[in-house]
Amino acid sequence: MAKFPEAAARLHKNIFVCRKCKTKMRANIQKIMLKKVSCRKCQGKAFRPIKKGK
Ligand SMILES: [Zn+2]
């Protein structure tokens, strides 16, 4: 089964979690991939999709 980032993003409502402080951020996946998004708490730029921890 093919997976597309855009589809995954839609499924998870464009929410990402900061790898450092676990803050949830809503952002466009394109911006995440281009590292144009920084965490509002720690200014980190490493995010993961909110898949885990369900
Ligand atoms: Zn953070």
mmCIF file of the protein (N, C-alpha, C, O) and its ligand, coordinates in Angstrom:
data_MODEL
# 
_entry.id   MODEL 
# 
loop_
_entity.id 
_entity.type 
_entity.pdbx_number_of_molecules 
1 polymer     1 
2 non-polymer 1 
# 
_entity_poly.entity_id                      1 
_entity_poly.type                           'polypeptide(L)' 
_entity_poly.nstd_linkage                   no 
_entity_poly.nstd_monomer                   no 
_entity_poly.pdbx_seq_one_letter_code       MAKFPEAAARLHKNIFVCRKCKTKMRANIQKIMLKKVSCRKCQGKAFRPIKKGK 
_entity_poly.pdbx_seq_one_letter_code_can   MAKFPEAAARLHKNIFVCRKCKTKMRANIQKIMLKKVSCRKCQGKAFRPIKKGK 
_entity_poly.pdbx_strand_id                 A 
# 
loop_
_entity_poly_seq.entity_id 
_entity_poly_seq.num 
_entity_poly_seq.mon_id 
_entity_poly_seq.hetero 
1 1  MET n 
1 2  ALA n 
1 3  LYS n 
1 4  PHE n 
1 5  PRO n 
1 6  GLU n 
1 7  ALA n 
1 8  ALA n 
1 9  ALA n 
1 10 ARG n 
1 11 LEU n 
1 12 HIS n 
1 13 LYS n 
1 14 ASN n 
1 15 ILE n 
1 16 PHE n 
1 17 VAL n 
1 18 CYS n 
1 19 ARG n 
1 20 LYS n 
1 21 CYS n 
1 22 LYS n 
1 23 THR n 
1 24 LYS n 
1 25 MET n 
1 26 ARG n 
1 27 ALA n 
1 28 ASN n 
1 29 ILE n 
1 30 GLN n 
1 31 LYS n 
1 32 ILE n 
1 33 MET n 
1 34 LEU n 
1 35 LYS n 
1 36 LYS n 
1 37 VAL n 
1 38 SER n 
1 39 CYS n 
1 40 ARG n 
1 41 LYS n 
1 42 CYS n 
1 43 GLN n 
1 44 GLY n 
1 45 LYS n 
1 46 ALA n 
1 47 PHE n 
1 48 ARG n 
1 49 PRO n 
1 50 ILE n 
1 51 LYS n 
1 52 LYS n 
1 53 GLY n 
1 54 LYS n 
# 
loop_
_struct_asym.id 
_struct_asym.entity_id 
A 1 
B 2 
# 
loop_
_chem_comp.id 
_chem_comp.type 
_chem_comp.mon_nstd_flag 
ALA 'L-peptide linking' y 
ARG 'L-peptide linking' y 
ASN 'L-peptide linking' y 
CYS 'L-peptide linking' y 
GLN 'L-peptide linking' y 
GLU 'L-peptide linking' y 
GLY 'peptide linking'   y 
HIS 'L-peptide linking' y 
ILE 'L-peptide linking' y 
LEU 'L-peptide linking' y 
LYS 'L-peptide linking' y 
MET 'L-peptide linking' y 
PHE 'L-peptide linking' y 
PRO 'L-peptide linking' y 
SER 'L-peptide linking' y 
THR 'L-peptide linking' y 
VAL 'L-peptide linking' y 
ZN  non-polymer         . 
# 
_pdbx_entity_nonpoly.entity_id   2 
_pdbx_entity_nonpoly.name        ? 
_pdbx_entity_nonpoly.comp_id     ZN 
# 
_pdbx_nonpoly_scheme.asym_id         B 
_pdbx_nonpoly_scheme.entity_id       2 
_pdbx_nonpoly_scheme.mon_id          ZN 
_pdbx_nonpoly_scheme.ndb_seq_num     1 
_pdbx_nonpoly_scheme.pdb_seq_num     101 
_pdbx_nonpoly_scheme.auth_seq_num    101 
_pdbx_nonpoly_scheme.pdb_mon_id      ZN 
_pdbx_nonpoly_scheme.auth_mon_id     ZN 
_pdbx_nonpoly_scheme.pdb_strand_id   A 
_pdbx_nonpoly_scheme.pdb_ins_code    . 
# 
loop_
_atom_site.group_PDB 
_atom_site.id 
_atom_site.type_symbol 
_atom_site.label_atom_id 
_atom_site.label_alt_id 
_atom_site.label_comp_id 
_atom_site.label_asym_id 
_atom_site.label_entity_id 
_atom_site.label_seq_id 
_atom_site.pdbx_PDB_ins_code 
_atom_site.Cartn_x 
_atom_site.Cartn_y 
_atom_site.Cartn_z 
_atom_site.occupancy 
_atom_site.B_iso_or_equiv 
_atom_site.pdbx_formal_charge 
_atom_site.auth_seq_id 
_atom_site.auth_comp_id 
_atom_site.auth_asym_id 
_atom_site.auth_atom_id 
_atom_site.pdbx_PDB_model_num 
ATOM   1   N  N  . MET A 1 1  ? 0.838  -1.210 0.000  1.00 0.00 ? 1   MET A N  1 
ATOM   2   C  CA . MET A 1 1  ? 0.000  0.000  0.000  1.00 0.00 ? 1   MET A CA 1 
ATOM   3   C  C  . MET A 1 1  ? 0.870  1.256  0.000  1.00 0.00 ? 1   MET A C  1 
ATOM   4   O  O  . MET A 1 1  ? 1.742  1.429  0.852  1.00 0.00 ? 1   MET A O  1 
ATOM   5   N  N  . ALA A 1 2  ? 0.623  2.087  -0.933 1.00 0.00 ? 2   ALA A N  1 
ATOM   6   C  CA . ALA A 1 2  ? 1.424  3.304  -1.029 1.00 0.00 ? 2   ALA A CA 1 
ATOM   7   C  C  . ALA A 1 2  ? 0.968  4.333  -0.005 1.00 0.00 ? 2   ALA A C  1 
ATOM   8   O  O  . ALA A 1 2  ? -0.222 4.533  0.237  1.00 0.00 ? 2   ALA A O  1 
ATOM   9   N  N  . LYS A 1 3  ? 1.954  4.963  0.575  1.00 0.00 ? 3   LYS A N  1 
ATOM   10  C  CA . LYS A 1 3  ? 1.621  6.000  1.544  1.00 0.00 ? 3   LYS A CA 1 
ATOM   11  C  C  . LYS A 1 3  ? 2.158  7.341  1.072  1.00 0.00 ? 3   LYS A C  1 
ATOM   12  O  O  . LYS A 1 3  ? 3.323  7.462  0.692  1.00 0.00 ? 3   LYS A O  1 
ATOM   13  N  N  . PHE A 1 4  ? 1.318  8.316  1.102  1.00 0.00 ? 4   PHE A N  1 
ATOM   14  C  CA . PHE A 1 4  ? 1.739  9.653  0.702  1.00 0.00 ? 4   PHE A CA 1 
ATOM   15  C  C  . PHE A 1 4  ? 1.771  10.574 1.914  1.00 0.00 ? 4   PHE A C  1 
ATOM   16  O  O  . PHE A 1 4  ? 0.851  10.574 2.733  1.00 0.00 ? 4   PHE A O  1 
ATOM   17  N  N  . PRO A 1 5  ? 2.808  11.334 2.016  1.00 0.00 ? 5   PRO A N  1 
ATOM   18  C  CA . PRO A 1 5  ? 2.917  12.257 3.159  1.00 0.00 ? 5   PRO A CA 1 
ATOM   19  C  C  . PRO A 1 5  ? 1.704  13.154 3.286  1.00 0.00 ? 5   PRO A C  1 
ATOM   20  O  O  . PRO A 1 5  ? 1.241  13.434 4.392  1.00 0.00 ? 5   PRO A O  1 
ATOM   21  N  N  . GLU A 1 6  ? 1.194  13.601 2.163  1.00 0.00 ? 6   GLU A N  1 
ATOM   22  C  CA . GLU A 1 6  ? 0.051  14.503 2.200  1.00 0.00 ? 6   GLU A CA 1 
ATOM   23  C  C  . GLU A 1 6  ? -1.163 13.816 2.810  1.00 0.00 ? 6   GLU A C  1 
ATOM   24  O  O  . GLU A 1 6  ? -1.896 14.399 3.609  1.00 0.00 ? 6   GLU A O  1 
ATOM   25  N  N  . ALA A 1 7  ? -1.355 12.564 2.414  1.00 0.00 ? 7   ALA A N  1 
ATOM   26  C  CA . ALA A 1 7  ? -2.489 11.814 2.941  1.00 0.00 ? 7   ALA A CA 1 
ATOM   27  C  C  . ALA A 1 7  ? -2.327 11.570 4.433  1.00 0.00 ? 7   ALA A C  1 
ATOM   28  O  O  . ALA A 1 7  ? -3.275 11.703 5.207  1.00 0.00 ? 7   ALA A O  1 
ATOM   29  N  N  . ALA A 1 8  ? -1.111 11.212 4.821  1.00 0.00 ? 8   ALA A N  1 
ATOM   30  C  CA . ALA A 1 8  ? -0.837 10.977 6.234  1.00 0.00 ? 8   ALA A CA 1 
ATOM   31  C  C  . ALA A 1 8  ? -1.063 12.249 7.030  1.00 0.00 ? 8   ALA A C  1 
ATOM   32  O  O  . ALA A 1 8  ? -1.613 12.221 8.131  1.00 0.00 ? 8   ALA A O  1 
ATOM   33  N  N  . ALA A 1 9  ? -0.635 13.349 6.465  1.00 0.00 ? 9   ALA A N  1 
ATOM   34  C  CA . ALA A 1 9  ? -0.802 14.626 7.154  1.00 0.00 ? 9   ALA A CA 1 
ATOM   35  C  C  . ALA A 1 9  ? -2.276 14.927 7.347  1.00 0.00 ? 9   ALA A C  1 
ATOM   36  O  O  . ALA A 1 9  ? -2.695 15.417 8.395  1.00 0.00 ? 9   ALA A O  1 
ATOM   37  N  N  . ARG A 1 10 ? -3.039 14.631 6.340  1.00 0.00 ? 10  ARG A N  1 
ATOM   38  C  CA . ARG A 1 10 ? -4.466 14.906 6.447  1.00 0.00 ? 10  ARG A CA 1 
ATOM   39  C  C  . ARG A 1 10 ? -5.094 14.023 7.520  1.00 0.00 ? 10  ARG A C  1 
ATOM   40  O  O  . ARG A 1 10 ? -5.948 14.452 8.295  1.00 0.00 ? 10  ARG A O  1 
ATOM   41  N  N  . LEU A 1 11 ? -4.642 12.786 7.533  1.00 0.00 ? 11  LEU A N  1 
ATOM   42  C  CA . LEU A 1 11 ? -5.195 11.854 8.512  1.00 0.00 ? 11  LEU A CA 1 
ATOM   43  C  C  . LEU A 1 11 ? -4.919 12.319 9.931  1.00 0.00 ? 11  LEU A C  1 
ATOM   44  O  O  . LEU A 1 11 ? -5.761 12.203 10.821 1.00 0.00 ? 11  LEU A O  1 
ATOM   45  N  N  . HIS A 1 12 ? -3.747 12.837 10.114 1.00 0.00 ? 12  HIS A N  1 
ATOM   46  C  CA . HIS A 1 12 ? -3.369 13.249 11.467 1.00 0.00 ? 12  HIS A CA 1 
ATOM   47  C  C  . HIS A 1 12 ? -3.532 14.742 11.672 1.00 0.00 ? 12  HIS A C  1 
ATOM   48  O  O  . HIS A 1 12 ? -2.987 15.320 12.613 1.00 0.00 ? 12  HIS A O  1 
ATOM   49  N  N  . LYS A 1 13 ? -4.266 15.336 10.804 1.00 0.00 ? 13  LYS A N  1 
ATOM   50  C  CA . LYS A 1 13 ? -4.635 16.741 10.963 1.00 0.00 ? 13  LYS A CA 1 
ATOM   51  C  C  . LYS A 1 13 ? -3.443 17.684 11.056 1.00 0.00 ? 13  LYS A C  1 
ATOM   52  O  O  . LYS A 1 13 ? -3.494 18.709 11.737 1.00 0.00 ? 13  LYS A O  1 
ATOM   53  N  N  . ASN A 1 14 ? -2.380 17.322 10.364 1.00 0.00 ? 14  ASN A N  1 
ATOM   54  C  CA . ASN A 1 14 ? -1.201 18.200 10.305 1.00 0.00 ? 14  ASN A CA 1 
ATOM   55  C  C  . ASN A 1 14 ? -0.625 18.513 11.678 1.00 0.00 ? 14  ASN A C  1 
ATOM   56  O  O  . ASN A 1 14 ? -0.080 19.594 11.902 1.00 0.00 ? 14  ASN A O  1 
ATOM   57  N  N  . ILE A 1 15 ? -0.746 17.581 12.575 1.00 0.00 ? 15  ILE A N  1 
ATOM   58  C  CA . ILE A 1 15 ? -0.201 17.835 13.906 1.00 0.00 ? 15  ILE A CA 1 
ATOM   59  C  C  . ILE A 1 15 ? 1.111  17.084 14.068 1.00 0.00 ? 15  ILE A C  1 
ATOM   60  O  O  . ILE A 1 15 ? 1.221  15.903 13.740 1.00 0.00 ? 15  ILE A O  1 
ATOM   61  N  N  . PHE A 1 16 ? 2.093  17.795 14.580 1.00 0.00 ? 16  PHE A N  1 
ATOM   62  C  CA . PHE A 1 16 ? 3.405  17.211 14.793 1.00 0.00 ? 16  PHE A CA 1 
ATOM   63  C  C  . PHE A 1 16 ? 3.823  17.430 16.238 1.00 0.00 ? 16  PHE A C  1 
ATOM   64  O  O  . PHE A 1 16 ? 3.332  18.327 16.924 1.00 0.00 ? 16  PHE A O  1 
ATOM   65  N  N  . VAL A 1 17 ? 4.751  16.575 16.680 1.00 0.00 ? 17  VAL A N  1 
ATOM   66  C  CA . VAL A 1 17 ? 5.209  16.665 18.059 1.00 0.00 ? 17  VAL A CA 1 
ATOM   67  C  C  . VAL A 1 17 ? 6.695  16.978 18.074 1.00 0.00 ? 17  VAL A C  1 
ATOM   68  O  O  . VAL A 1 17 ? 7.486  16.349 17.371 1.00 0.00 ? 17  VAL A O  1 
ATOM   69  N  N  . CYS A 1 18 ? 7.057  17.948 18.875 1.00 0.00 ? 18  CYS A N  1 
ATOM   70  C  CA . CYS A 1 18 ? 8.465  18.297 19.020 1.00 0.00 ? 18  CYS A CA 1 
ATOM   71  C  C  . CYS A 1 18 ? 9.222  17.135 19.646 1.00 0.00 ? 18  CYS A C  1 
ATOM   72  O  O  . CYS A 1 18 ? 8.772  16.557 20.635 1.00 0.00 ? 18  CYS A O  1 
ATOM   73  N  N  . ARG A 1 19 ? 10.370 16.792 19.073 1.00 0.00 ? 19  ARG A N  1 
ATOM   74  C  CA . ARG A 1 19 ? 11.142 15.670 19.604 1.00 0.00 ? 19  ARG A CA 1 
ATOM   75  C  C  . ARG A 1 19 ? 11.796 16.015 20.935 1.00 0.00 ? 19  ARG A C  1 
ATOM   76  O  O  . ARG A 1 19 ? 12.108 15.127 21.729 1.00 0.00 ? 19  ARG A O  1 
ATOM   77  N  N  . LYS A 1 20 ? 11.996 17.265 21.169 1.00 0.00 ? 20  LYS A N  1 
ATOM   78  C  CA . LYS A 1 20 ? 12.672 17.673 22.409 1.00 0.00 ? 20  LYS A CA 1 
ATOM   79  C  C  . LYS A 1 20 ? 11.709 17.761 23.585 1.00 0.00 ? 20  LYS A C  1 
ATOM   80  O  O  . LYS A 1 20 ? 11.898 17.118 24.617 1.00 0.00 ? 20  LYS A O  1 
ATOM   81  N  N  . CYS A 1 21 ? 10.677 18.570 23.404 1.00 0.00 ? 21  CYS A N  1 
ATOM   82  C  CA . CYS A 1 21 ? 9.828  18.867 24.561 1.00 0.00 ? 21  CYS A CA 1 
ATOM   83  C  C  . CYS A 1 21 ? 8.408  18.334 24.413 1.00 0.00 ? 21  CYS A C  1 
ATOM   84  O  O  . CYS A 1 21 ? 7.557  18.569 25.271 1.00 0.00 ? 21  CYS A O  1 
ATOM   85  N  N  . LYS A 1 22 ? 8.160  17.621 23.329 1.00 0.00 ? 22  LYS A N  1 
ATOM   86  C  CA . LYS A 1 22 ? 6.875  16.945 23.145 1.00 0.00 ? 22  LYS A CA 1 
ATOM   87  C  C  . LYS A 1 22 ? 5.698  17.891 22.965 1.00 0.00 ? 22  LYS A C  1 
ATOM   88  O  O  . LYS A 1 22 ? 4.542  17.504 23.135 1.00 0.00 ? 22  LYS A O  1 
ATOM   89  N  N  . THR A 1 23 ? 5.997  19.098 22.629 1.00 0.00 ? 23  THR A N  1 
ATOM   90  C  CA . THR A 1 23 ? 4.911  20.034 22.375 1.00 0.00 ? 23  THR A CA 1 
ATOM   91  C  C  . THR A 1 23 ? 4.240  19.713 21.054 1.00 0.00 ? 23  THR A C  1 
ATOM   92  O  O  . THR A 1 23 ? 4.904  19.442 20.054 1.00 0.00 ? 23  THR A O  1 
ATOM   93  N  N  . LYS A 1 24 ? 2.935  19.746 21.063 1.00 0.00 ? 24  LYS A N  1 
ATOM   94  C  CA . LYS A 1 24 ? 2.211  19.494 19.819 1.00 0.00 ? 24  LYS A CA 1 
ATOM   95  C  C  . LYS A 1 24 ? 2.099  20.790 19.035 1.00 0.00 ? 24  LYS A C  1 
ATOM   96  O  O  . LYS A 1 24 ? 1.776  21.852 19.566 1.00 0.00 ? 24  LYS A O  1 
ATOM   97  N  N  . MET A 1 25 ? 2.380  20.653 17.755 1.00 0.00 ? 25  MET A N  1 
ATOM   98  C  CA . MET A 1 25 ? 2.301  21.823 16.882 1.00 0.00 ? 25  MET A CA 1 
ATOM   99  C  C  . MET A 1 25 ? 1.468  21.464 15.671 1.00 0.00 ? 25  MET A C  1 
ATOM   100 O  O  . MET A 1 25 ? 1.604  20.374 15.115 1.00 0.00 ? 25  MET A O  1 
ATOM   101 N  N  . ARG A 1 26 ? 0.619  22.364 15.268 1.00 0.00 ? 26  ARG A N  1 
ATOM   102 C  CA . ARG A 1 26 ? -0.100 22.127 14.021 1.00 0.00 ? 26  ARG A CA 1 
ATOM   103 C  C  . ARG A 1 26 ? 0.602  22.905 12.923 1.00 0.00 ? 26  ARG A C  1 
ATOM   104 O  O  . ARG A 1 26 ? 0.756  24.124 13.003 1.00 0.00 ? 26  ARG A O  1 
ATOM   105 N  N  . ALA A 1 27 ? 1.021  22.179 11.899 1.00 0.00 ? 27  ALA A N  1 
ATOM   106 C  CA . ALA A 1 27 ? 1.743  22.848 10.828 1.00 0.00 ? 27  ALA A CA 1 
ATOM   107 C  C  . ALA A 1 27 ? 1.613  22.060 9.534  1.00 0.00 ? 27  ALA A C  1 
ATOM   108 O  O  . ALA A 1 27 ? 1.341  20.859 9.534  1.00 0.00 ? 27  ALA A O  1 
ATOM   109 N  N  . ASN A 1 28 ? 1.811  22.759 8.453  1.00 0.00 ? 28  ASN A N  1 
ATOM   110 C  CA . ASN A 1 28 ? 1.797  22.127 7.146  1.00 0.00 ? 28  ASN A CA 1 
ATOM   111 C  C  . ASN A 1 28 ? 3.013  21.207 7.013  1.00 0.00 ? 28  ASN A C  1 
ATOM   112 O  O  . ASN A 1 28 ? 4.121  21.579 7.399  1.00 0.00 ? 28  ASN A O  1 
ATOM   113 N  N  . ILE A 1 29 ? 2.806  20.030 6.476  1.00 0.00 ? 29  ILE A N  1 
ATOM   114 C  CA . ILE A 1 29 ? 3.907  19.064 6.375  1.00 0.00 ? 29  ILE A CA 1 
ATOM   115 C  C  . ILE A 1 29 ? 5.027  19.594 5.498  1.00 0.00 ? 29  ILE A C  1 
ATOM   116 O  O  . ILE A 1 29 ? 6.196  19.277 5.718  1.00 0.00 ? 29  ILE A O  1 
ATOM   117 N  N  . GLN A 1 30 ? 4.678  20.393 4.514  1.00 0.00 ? 30  GLN A N  1 
ATOM   118 C  CA . GLN A 1 30 ? 5.700  20.991 3.653  1.00 0.00 ? 30  GLN A CA 1 
ATOM   119 C  C  . GLN A 1 30 ? 6.626  21.875 4.473  1.00 0.00 ? 30  GLN A C  1 
ATOM   120 O  O  . GLN A 1 30 ? 7.842  21.869 4.283  1.00 0.00 ? 30  GLN A O  1 
ATOM   121 N  N  . LYS A 1 31 ? 6.035  22.629 5.380  1.00 0.00 ? 31  LYS A N  1 
ATOM   122 C  CA . LYS A 1 31 ? 6.839  23.522 6.208  1.00 0.00 ? 31  LYS A CA 1 
ATOM   123 C  C  . LYS A 1 31 ? 7.722  22.729 7.158  1.00 0.00 ? 31  LYS A C  1 
ATOM   124 O  O  . LYS A 1 31 ? 8.869  23.097 7.414  1.00 0.00 ? 31  LYS A O  1 
ATOM   125 N  N  . ILE A 1 32 ? 7.177  21.641 7.673  1.00 0.00 ? 32  ILE A N  1 
ATOM   126 C  CA . ILE A 1 32 ? 7.969  20.784 8.558  1.00 0.00 ? 32  ILE A CA 1 
ATOM   127 C  C  . ILE A 1 32 ? 9.173  20.242 7.800  1.00 0.00 ? 32  ILE A C  1 
ATOM   128 O  O  . ILE A 1 32 ? 10.300 20.266 8.294  1.00 0.00 ? 32  ILE A O  1 
ATOM   129 N  N  . MET A 1 33 ? 8.913  19.752 6.590  1.00 0.00 ? 33  MET A N  1 
ATOM   130 C  CA . MET A 1 33 ? 9.989  19.157 5.810  1.00 0.00 ? 33  MET A CA 1 
ATOM   131 C  C  . MET A 1 33 ? 11.037 20.188 5.411  1.00 0.00 ? 33  MET A C  1 
ATOM   132 O  O  . MET A 1 33 ? 12.222 19.871 5.304  1.00 0.00 ? 33  MET A O  1 
ATOM   133 N  N  . LEU A 1 34 ? 10.602 21.400 5.196  1.00 0.00 ? 34  LEU A N  1 
ATOM   134 C  CA . LEU A 1 34 ? 11.541 22.465 4.822  1.00 0.00 ? 34  LEU A CA 1 
ATOM   135 C  C  . LEU A 1 34 ? 12.138 23.140 6.057  1.00 0.00 ? 34  LEU A C  1 
ATOM   136 O  O  . LEU A 1 34 ? 12.906 24.097 5.951  1.00 0.00 ? 34  LEU A O  1 
ATOM   137 N  N  . LYS A 1 35 ? 11.771 22.626 7.217  1.00 0.00 ? 35  LYS A N  1 
ATOM   138 C  CA . LYS A 1 35 ? 12.289 23.142 8.493  1.00 0.00 ? 35  LYS A CA 1 
ATOM   139 C  C  . LYS A 1 35 ? 11.972 24.626 8.669  1.00 0.00 ? 35  LYS A C  1 
ATOM   140 O  O  . LYS A 1 35 ? 12.786 25.404 9.166  1.00 0.00 ? 35  LYS A O  1 
ATOM   141 N  N  . LYS A 1 36 ? 10.785 24.981 8.254  1.00 0.00 ? 36  LYS A N  1 
ATOM   142 C  CA . LYS A 1 36 ? 10.381 26.375 8.426  1.00 0.00 ? 36  LYS A CA 1 
ATOM   143 C  C  . LYS A 1 36 ? 9.560  26.558 9.692  1.00 0.00 ? 36  LYS A C  1 
ATOM   144 O  O  . LYS A 1 36 ? 9.085  27.650 10.004 1.00 0.00 ? 36  LYS A O  1 
ATOM   145 N  N  . VAL A 1 37 ? 9.410  25.461 10.401 1.00 0.00 ? 37  VAL A N  1 
ATOM   146 C  CA . VAL A 1 37 ? 8.627  25.529 11.630 1.00 0.00 ? 37  VAL A CA 1 
ATOM   147 C  C  . VAL A 1 37 ? 9.548  25.304 12.816 1.00 0.00 ? 37  VAL A C  1 
ATOM   148 O  O  . VAL A 1 37 ? 10.355 24.374 12.827 1.00 0.00 ? 37  VAL A O  1 
ATOM   149 N  N  . SER A 1 38 ? 9.417  26.162 13.805 1.00 0.00 ? 38  SER A N  1 
ATOM   150 C  CA . SER A 1 38 ? 10.199 25.939 15.021 1.00 0.00 ? 38  SER A CA 1 
ATOM   151 C  C  . SER A 1 38 ? 9.241  25.847 16.199 1.00 0.00 ? 38  SER A C  1 
ATOM   152 O  O  . SER A 1 38 ? 8.207  26.513 16.246 1.00 0.00 ? 38  SER A O  1 
ATOM   153 N  N  . CYS A 1 39 ? 9.618  25.006 17.140 1.00 0.00 ? 39  CYS A N  1 
ATOM   154 C  CA . CYS A 1 39 ? 8.807  24.787 18.318 1.00 0.00 ? 39  CYS A CA 1 
ATOM   155 C  C  . CYS A 1 39 ? 8.646  26.090 19.099 1.00 0.00 ? 39  CYS A C  1 
ATOM   156 O  O  . CYS A 1 39 ? 9.597  26.853 19.269 1.00 0.00 ? 39  CYS A O  1 
ATOM   157 N  N  . ARG A 1 40 ? 7.442  26.322 19.561 1.00 0.00 ? 40  ARG A N  1 
ATOM   158 C  CA . ARG A 1 40 ? 7.216  27.584 20.258 1.00 0.00 ? 40  ARG A CA 1 
ATOM   159 C  C  . ARG A 1 40 ? 7.824  27.571 21.654 1.00 0.00 ? 40  ARG A C  1 
ATOM   160 O  O  . ARG A 1 40 ? 8.006  28.623 22.267 1.00 0.00 ? 40  ARG A O  1 
ATOM   161 N  N  . LYS A 1 41 ? 8.133  26.399 22.148 1.00 0.00 ? 41  LYS A N  1 
ATOM   162 C  CA . LYS A 1 41 ? 8.714  26.322 23.490 1.00 0.00 ? 41  LYS A CA 1 
ATOM   163 C  C  . LYS A 1 41 ? 10.234 26.329 23.457 1.00 0.00 ? 41  LYS A C  1 
ATOM   164 O  O  . LYS A 1 41 ? 10.878 27.153 24.105 1.00 0.00 ? 41  LYS A O  1 
ATOM   165 N  N  . CYS A 1 42 ? 10.806 25.384 22.680 1.00 0.00 ? 42  CYS A N  1 
ATOM   166 C  CA . CYS A 1 42 ? 12.257 25.211 22.733 1.00 0.00 ? 42  CYS A CA 1 
ATOM   167 C  C  . CYS A 1 42 ? 12.939 25.656 21.450 1.00 0.00 ? 42  CYS A C  1 
ATOM   168 O  O  . CYS A 1 42 ? 14.159 25.540 21.330 1.00 0.00 ? 42  CYS A O  1 
ATOM   169 N  N  . GLN A 1 43 ? 12.177 26.161 20.492 1.00 0.00 ? 43  GLN A N  1 
ATOM   170 C  CA . GLN A 1 43 ? 12.715 26.617 19.208 1.00 0.00 ? 43  GLN A CA 1 
ATOM   171 C  C  . GLN A 1 43 ? 13.337 25.489 18.404 1.00 0.00 ? 43  GLN A C  1 
ATOM   172 O  O  . GLN A 1 43 ? 14.043 25.738 17.427 1.00 0.00 ? 43  GLN A O  1 
ATOM   173 N  N  . GLY A 1 44 ? 13.083 24.255 18.806 1.00 0.00 ? 44  GLY A N  1 
ATOM   174 C  CA . GLY A 1 44 ? 13.627 23.110 18.086 1.00 0.00 ? 44  GLY A CA 1 
ATOM   175 C  C  . GLY A 1 44 ? 12.974 22.950 16.727 1.00 0.00 ? 44  GLY A C  1 
ATOM   176 O  O  . GLY A 1 44 ? 11.854 23.406 16.496 1.00 0.00 ? 44  GLY A O  1 
ATOM   177 N  N  . LYS A 1 45 ? 13.694 22.297 15.838 1.00 0.00 ? 45  LYS A N  1 
ATOM   178 C  CA . LYS A 1 45 ? 13.152 22.114 14.490 1.00 0.00 ? 45  LYS A CA 1 
ATOM   179 C  C  . LYS A 1 45 ? 12.997 20.648 14.133 1.00 0.00 ? 45  LYS A C  1 
ATOM   180 O  O  . LYS A 1 45 ? 12.817 20.295 12.968 1.00 0.00 ? 45  LYS A O  1 
ATOM   181 N  N  . ALA A 1 46 ? 13.069 19.804 15.139 1.00 0.00 ? 46  ALA A N  1 
ATOM   182 C  CA . ALA A 1 46 ? 12.891 18.379 14.893 1.00 0.00 ? 46  ALA A CA 1 
ATOM   183 C  C  . ALA A 1 46 ? 11.484 17.986 15.323 1.00 0.00 ? 46  ALA A C  1 
ATOM   184 O  O  . ALA A 1 46 ? 11.124 18.090 16.495 1.00 0.00 ? 46  ALA A O  1 
ATOM   185 N  N  . PHE A 1 47 ? 10.711 17.540 14.371 1.00 0.00 ? 47  PHE A N  1 
ATOM   186 C  CA . PHE A 1 47 ? 9.349  17.138 14.673 1.00 0.00 ? 47  PHE A CA 1 
ATOM   187 C  C  . PHE A 1 47 ? 9.090  15.746 14.145 1.00 0.00 ? 47  PHE A C  1 
ATOM   188 O  O  . PHE A 1 47 ? 9.740  15.279 13.210 1.00 0.00 ? 47  PHE A O  1 
ATOM   189 N  N  . ARG A 1 48 ? 8.131  15.098 14.762 1.00 0.00 ? 48  ARG A N  1 
ATOM   190 C  CA . ARG A 1 48 ? 7.672  13.821 14.231 1.00 0.00 ? 48  ARG A CA 1 
ATOM   191 C  C  . ARG A 1 48 ? 6.153  13.881 14.146 1.00 0.00 ? 48  ARG A C  1 
ATOM   192 O  O  . ARG A 1 48 ? 5.504  14.631 14.875 1.00 0.00 ? 48  ARG A O  1 
ATOM   193 N  N  . PRO A 1 49 ? 5.601  13.079 13.246 1.00 0.00 ? 49  PRO A N  1 
ATOM   194 C  CA . PRO A 1 49 ? 4.143  13.014 13.170 1.00 0.00 ? 49  PRO A CA 1 
ATOM   195 C  C  . PRO A 1 49 ? 3.573  12.461 14.473 1.00 0.00 ? 49  PRO A C  1 
ATOM   196 O  O  . PRO A 1 49 ? 4.265  11.789 15.238 1.00 0.00 ? 49  PRO A O  1 
ATOM   197 N  N  . ILE A 1 50 ? 2.311  12.757 14.704 1.00 0.00 ? 50  ILE A N  1 
ATOM   198 C  CA . ILE A 1 50 ? 1.720  12.417 15.984 1.00 0.00 ? 50  ILE A CA 1 
ATOM   199 C  C  . ILE A 1 50 ? 1.194  10.986 16.011 1.00 0.00 ? 50  ILE A C  1 
ATOM   200 O  O  . ILE A 1 50 ? 0.249  10.683 16.739 1.00 0.00 ? 50  ILE A O  1 
ATOM   201 N  N  . LYS A 1 51 ? 1.792  10.122 15.233 1.00 0.00 ? 51  LYS A N  1 
ATOM   202 C  CA . LYS A 1 51 ? 1.314  8.744  15.142 1.00 0.00 ? 51  LYS A CA 1 
ATOM   203 C  C  . LYS A 1 51 ? 1.381  7.994  16.463 1.00 0.00 ? 51  LYS A C  1 
ATOM   204 O  O  . LYS A 1 51 ? 0.397  7.412  16.919 1.00 0.00 ? 51  LYS A O  1 
ATOM   205 N  N  . LYS A 1 52 ? 2.563  8.022  17.068 1.00 0.00 ? 52  LYS A N  1 
ATOM   206 C  CA . LYS A 1 52 ? 2.790  7.197  18.264 1.00 0.00 ? 52  LYS A CA 1 
ATOM   207 C  C  . LYS A 1 52 ? 2.022  7.707  19.472 1.00 0.00 ? 52  LYS A C  1 
ATOM   208 O  O  . LYS A 1 52 ? 1.558  8.846  19.510 1.00 0.00 ? 52  LYS A O  1 
ATOM   209 N  N  . GLY A 1 53 ? 1.905  6.837  20.445 1.00 0.00 ? 53  GLY A N  1 
ATOM   210 C  CA . GLY A 1 53 ? 1.312  7.232  21.703 1.00 0.00 ? 53  GLY A CA 1 
ATOM   211 C  C  . GLY A 1 53 ? -0.200 7.213  21.679 1.00 0.00 ? 53  GLY A C  1 
ATOM   212 O  O  . GLY A 1 53 ? -0.857 7.942  22.423 1.00 0.00 ? 53  GLY A O  1 
ATOM   213 N  N  . LYS A 1 54 ? -0.745 6.374  20.819 1.00 0.00 ? 54  LYS A N  1 
ATOM   214 C  CA . LYS A 1 54 ? -2.199 6.317  20.769 1.00 0.00 ? 54  LYS A CA 1 
ATOM   215 C  C  . LYS A 1 54 ? -2.717 5.312  21.791 1.00 0.00 ? 54  LYS A C  1 
ATOM   216 O  O  . LYS A 1 54 ? -3.927 5.117  21.907 1.00 0.00 ? 54  LYS A O  1 
HETATM 217 ZN ZN . ZN  B 2 .  ? 10.070 21.844 21.584 1.00 0.00 2 101 ZN  A ZN 1 
# 
